[in-house]
Amino acid sequence: MGRKLLLEHEHVPGIDGYEVYRSKGGYQAVEKALKSMGPEAVVEEVKTSGLRGRGGAGFPTGMKWSFIAKPEGKPRYLVCNADESEPGTFKDRYLMEKIPHLLVEGLILSSFALGANTAYIYIRGEYKWLVDVMEKAIGEAKHNGWIGKNILNSGFNLEIYVNNGAGAYICGEETALIESLEGKRGNPRIKPPFPAVSGLYNCPTVVNNVESIAAVVPIINLGGAEYAKIGLGKSTGTKLISACGHLKKPGVYEIELGVSVEEFINSEEYCGGIRDGHRLKALIPGGSSVPVLPYHLIYKTANGDQRLMTYESLADGGFATGSMLGSGGFIAMDETTCIVRNTWSFARFYHHESCGQCSPCREGTGWMEKVLHRIEHGHGNMHDIDLLVDVAKKIEGNTICPLGDAAAWPVAAAIRHFREEFEYHIKYPEKVKGIYAHLPDYSAVPV
């Protein structure tokens, strides 16, 4: 049984309320930090822990914190990115819904470390009910002296506010989120300056996602060195995974980083295997924006090594043979899945969610959607496949924010690994419904 640090008490009745959360050790980390540690010591513990951002990029959290500017006369802000809009990802929602005080405690610790007296939680528009959940938890924490002025007689003041977005995927990008929080259209900013220097209201700002901030609590309770012993290599600690698709037991799981992909999919502790009577065909391990893995690269890397649930192992071989852990949106697909239709569906999403600020993304996402639509609906030609690859290349790396890359990578990977499906759609449009009869056996590679 893997160790749980965030979801240890997820099934305790009433854990969403203050009294039960406190009885299970809640806010002990705040007591420890404010009474016996200084802000710099908290930052050092997070650095020592090796915690990497759990929102997708995997950048070291402690290092990100150390970049924050400290100009005289300017406030600093902490912004919690709860705009969980990546298709296939729902673990932040689960954490806020089940254990909201864990996020509140993490916000207090993180704000103390950063010298921020104001923190914001920016919640995805479609998560509107969670605004009430988080405001209730914040109110309970404030009533019991954990938020407000001179917390625990430490001289540290903090207020936490909740902001509900309007349902825009682009606001998951930190500078677009900041623009939206300021009341403007959620367009990403050109960087530099980075938010750590000039962010919210042109003041030094750190933006971290829900899971990253919540993870600070066990780091302070355990100590950074002890936390770093969990996991594997540079992938330390635990990670929340949103498992969905053709699995027997979809849901949110907390894993110790380093468990094998095969174990995560097939063990009863986690997903319980692929649904009865079907075979694993493809996997998207980190949310819809990361490259898809075909059946022969899911359990093994190109070198024959066991594929692990770590940042390094999932990326092994680059995009030619690897993918990314990303946000942990784990989407398993069996042999009934049409890769062309799936790719078209993703392309529609990214075209719809593009802010339109950059020409390559604004125009390119639209072109990819249109070309994929005609292939899927029996009107494509062989030139369209290479056209899609070319458009994806022209989008990637040529936009202000990573949405362009997020749109390009799934298309390029799908063609790279499943080109025969695209060709079959074009050659035999009238037979697309029977596409799987002629394809290779997509049984999982024996381990």
Backbone hydrogen bonds, N-H to C=O, Kabsch-Sander energy under -0.5 kcal/mol:
donor,donor_aa,acceptor,acceptor_aa,energy
10,E,7,L,-1.6
12,V,9,H,-1.8
15,I,12,V,-1.8
17,G,14,G,-2.2
21,Y,17,G,-2.0
22,R,18,Y,-3.0
23,S,19,E,-2.0
24,K,20,V,-1.1
24,K,21,Y,-0.6
25,G,22,R,-1.6
26,G,21,Y,-2.0
28,Q,25,G,-1.5
31,E,27,Y,-1.8
32,K,28,Q,-2.4
33,A,29,A,-2.5
34,L,30,V,-2.8
35,K,31,E,-1.9
36,S,32,K,-2.0
37,M,33,A,-1.2
42,V,38,G,-1.7
43,V,39,P,-2.1
44,E,40,E,-2.3
45,E,41,A,-2.0
46,V,42,V,-2.1
47,K,43,V,-2.3
48,T,44,E,-2.9
49,S,45,E,-2.0
50,G,46,V,-0.8
50,G,47,K,-1.0
51,L,46,V,-0.9
53,G,59,F,-2.9
56,G,53,G,-0.6
58,G,53,G,-0.7
61,T,51,L,-2.6
62,G,51,L,-0.5
64,K,60,P,-1.9
65,W,61,T,-2.3
66,S,62,G,-1.8
67,F,63,M,-0.7
67,F,64,K,-0.9
68,I,65,W,-1.6
69,A,196,A,-2.7
74,K,71,P,-1.2
77,Y,204,P,-2.3
78,L,118,T,-1.6
79,V,206,V,-2.9
80,C,120,Y,-3.8
81,N,79,V,-0.7
81,N,208,N,-3.1
82,A,80,C,-1.2
82,A,122,Y,-2.1
84,E,82,A,-1.6
85,S,83,D,-1.8
89,T,86,E,-2.1
94,Y,90,F,-1.5
95,L,91,K,-2.2
96,M,92,D,-2.5
97,E,93,R,-2.4
98,K,94,Y,-2.6
99,I,95,L,-2.6
102,L,99,I,-1.4
103,L,99,I,-0.8
104,V,100,P,-1.8
105,E,101,H,-2.8
106,G,102,L,-2.1
107,L,103,L,-2.4
108,I,104,V,-2.0
109,L,105,E,-2.3
110,S,106,G,-2.7
111,S,107,L,-2.6
112,F,108,I,-2.3
113,A,109,L,-2.2
114,L,110,S,-1.9
115,G,111,S,-1.2
116,A,111,S,-2.5
117,N,76,R,-0.7
118,T,76,R,-0.7
119,A,159,E,-2.5
120,Y,78,L,-2.3
121,I,161,Y,-2.6
122,Y,80,C,-2.7
122,Y,120,Y,-0.6
123,I,121,I,-0.8
123,I,163,N,-3.1
124,R,82,A,-2.1
127,Y,124,R,-1.9
128,K,125,G,-0.7
130,L,127,Y,-1.9
131,V,127,Y,-0.5
131,V,128,K,-1.6
132,D,128,K,-0.6
133,V,129,W,-1.3
134,M,130,L,-2.8
135,E,131,V,-2.5
136,K,132,D,-2.1
137,A,133,V,-1.9
138,I,134,M,-2.6
139,G,135,E,-2.4
140,E,136,K,-2.3
141,A,137,A,-2.4
142,K,138,I,-2.5
143,H,139,G,-2.4
144,N,140,E,-1.4
145,G,142,K,-1.5
146,W,141,A,-2.8
147,I,141,A,-0.6
148,G,158,L,-1.7
151,I,156,F,-2.8
152,L,145,G,-0.5
153,N,150,N,-2.0
154,S,151,I,-1.8
158,L,148,G,-2.6
159,E,117,N,-1.6
161,Y,119,A,-2.5
163,N,121,I,-3.3
165,G,123,I,-3.4
165,G,163,N,-0.6
169,Y,167,G,-0.5
171,C,168,A,-1.4
172,G,169,Y,-2.1
173,E,170,I,-1.8
177,L,173,E,-2.6
178,I,174,E,-1.9
179,E,175,T,-2.3
180,S,176,A,-2.4
181,L,177,L,-2.7
182,E,178,I,-1.7
183,G,180,S,-1.8
184,K,179,E,-2.5
187,N,185,R,-2.5
197,V,194,F,-2.2
198,S,194,F,-2.8
199,G,203,C,-3.0
202,N,199,G,-2.0
203,C,200,L,-1.8
205,T,195,P,-2.6
206,V,77,Y,-2.1
208,N,79,V,-2.0
208,N,206,V,-0.5
210,V,81,N,-1.1
213,I,209,N,-2.0
214,A,210,V,-2.5
215,A,211,E,-2.0
216,V,212,S,-0.5
216,V,213,I,-1.1
217,V,214,A,-1.4
219,I,215,A,-1.5
220,I,216,V,-2.2
221,N,217,V,-2.3
222,L,218,P,-2.9
223,G,219,I,-2.5
227,Y,223,G,-2.2
228,A,224,G,-2.1
229,K,225,A,-0.6
229,K,226,E,-0.8
230,I,227,Y,-1.5
232,L,235,S,-2.6
235,S,232,L,-2.3
236,T,50,G,-0.5
236,T,234,K,-1.1
237,G,227,Y,-0.6
237,G,230,I,-2.9
239,K,255,I,-2.4
241,I,253,Y,-3.2
242,S,328,G,-2.6
243,A,241,I,-0.9
243,A,251,G,-3.1
244,C,242,S,-0.5
244,C,330,F,-2.9
246,H,332,A,-2.5
247,L,245,G,-1.7
248,K,273,G,-2.6
249,K,271,C,-1.9
251,G,243,A,-2.1
253,Y,241,I,-2.4
253,Y,251,G,-0.5
255,I,239,K,-2.6
255,I,253,Y,-0.6
257,L,237,G,-1.9
257,L,255,I,-0.6
258,G,309,M,-1.3
259,V,256,E,-1.6
261,V,307,R,-2.5
264,F,260,S,-2.3
265,I,261,V,-2.3
266,N,262,E,-2.7
267,S,263,E,-2.4
270,Y,267,S,-0.8
271,C,264,F,-2.1
272,G,267,S,-2.5
273,G,265,I,-3.3
275,R,246,H,-1.6
278,H,275,R,-1.5
281,K,333,M,-2.9
282,A,333,M,-2.0
283,L,293,L,-2.2
284,I,331,I,-2.6
286,G,287,G,-0.5
287,G,329,G,-2.8
288,S,87,P,-1.7
290,V,287,G,-2.0
293,L,283,L,-3.2
295,Y,281,K,-1.2
297,L,294,P,-2.0
298,I,295,Y,-0.9
299,Y,295,Y,-0.5
301,T,305,D,-2.8
304,G,301,T,-1.8
307,R,299,Y,-2.9
309,M,259,V,-3.1
310,T,308,L,-1.9
314,L,310,T,-1.8
315,A,311,Y,-0.8
316,D,313,S,-1.2
318,G,315,A,-2.3
320,A,317,G,-0.7
321,T,318,G,-0.9
322,G,318,G,-2.6
323,S,314,L,-4.3
327,S,286,G,-1.8
328,G,325,L,-2.0
330,F,242,S,-2.3
330,F,328,G,-1.3
331,I,284,I,-3.2
331,I,329,G,-0.8
332,A,244,C,-2.2
332,A,330,F,-0.6
333,M,282,A,-2.6
335,E,279,R,-1.2
337,T,334,D,-2.0
339,I,337,T,-0.7
342,N,338,C,-2.4
343,T,339,I,-2.6
344,W,340,V,-2.4
345,S,341,R,-2.3
346,F,342,N,-2.0
347,A,343,T,-2.5
348,R,344,W,-2.4
349,F,345,S,-1.7
350,Y,346,F,-2.4
351,H,347,A,-2.3
352,H,348,R,-2.3
353,E,349,F,-2.1
354,S,350,Y,-1.1
362,R,358,C,-3.1
363,E,359,S,-2.7
364,G,359,S,-0.7
364,G,360,P,-1.4
365,T,361,C,-2.0
366,G,362,R,-0.6
367,W,363,E,-2.2
368,M,364,G,-2.5
369,E,365,T,-2.0
370,K,366,G,-2.3
371,V,367,W,-2.7
372,L,368,M,-2.4
373,H,369,E,-2.2
374,R,370,K,-2.1
375,I,371,V,-2.0
376,E,372,L,-2.7
377,H,373,H,-1.9
378,G,375,I,-1.5
379,H,374,R,-3.7
380,G,374,R,-0.7
384,D,381,N,-1.8
385,I,382,M,-1.0
386,D,382,M,-0.8
387,L,383,H,-2.0
388,L,384,D,-2.3
389,V,385,I,-1.7
390,D,386,D,-2.4
391,V,387,L,-2.7
392,A,388,L,-2.5
393,K,389,V,-2.0
394,K,390,D,-1.8
395,I,391,V,-1.4
396,E,392,A,-2.5
398,N,395,I,-2.2
404,G,401,C,-0.9
406,A,402,P,-2.6
407,A,403,L,-1.9
408,A,404,G,-2.0
409,W,405,D,-2.8
411,V,407,A,-0.7
412,A,408,A,-2.4
413,A,409,W,-2.6
414,A,410,P,-2.1
415,I,411,V,-2.0
416,R,412,A,-2.2
417,H,413,A,-2.3
418,F,414,A,-2.2
419,R,415,I,-0.6
421,E,418,F,-1.3
422,F,418,F,-1.1
423,E,419,R,-2.4
424,Y,420,E,-2.2
425,H,421,E,-2.2
426,I,422,F,-1.5
427,K,423,E,-2.8
428,Y,424,Y,-2.8
431,K,428,Y,-1.9
432,V,429,P,-1.0
434,G,431,K,-2.2
435,I,432,V,-1.9
437,A,434,G,-1.6
438,H,435,I,-0.7
442,Y,440,P,-0.5
445,V,295,Y,-0.7
